[in-house]
């Protein structure tokens, strides 16, 4: 019976010692835990930074869209003004052409009237 008790005590003691971590193994576990904590902290920082970057990009996109809208309005206004100026210039040119035609017509009419008067006087 003493042998069984001694054997059982020895088995329990060995099993207990085997279950305990050695100092190097404990140090390795602590190093791995520290590394895991550092990686988790880095992941949190990256996530926080990416959210901030996304917010900044969204804000900048809104500003860029507003600037593009303003630029488009300015271009449209400039195009409208240029079109109006071209139309006004075309109108003036047409009026000048009409005036020139009228003057030539009057000159031709006067010349014909003079010719007719001369023809009447010769009779």
Secondary structure, DSSP 8 states (H G I E B T S, - for coil): -HHHHHHHHHHHHHHHHHHS--HHHHHHHHHHHHHHHHHHHHHHHHHHHHHHHHHHHHHHHHHHHHHHHHHHHHHHHHHHHHHHHHHHHHHHHHHHHHHHHHHHHHHHHHHHHHHHHHHHHH-
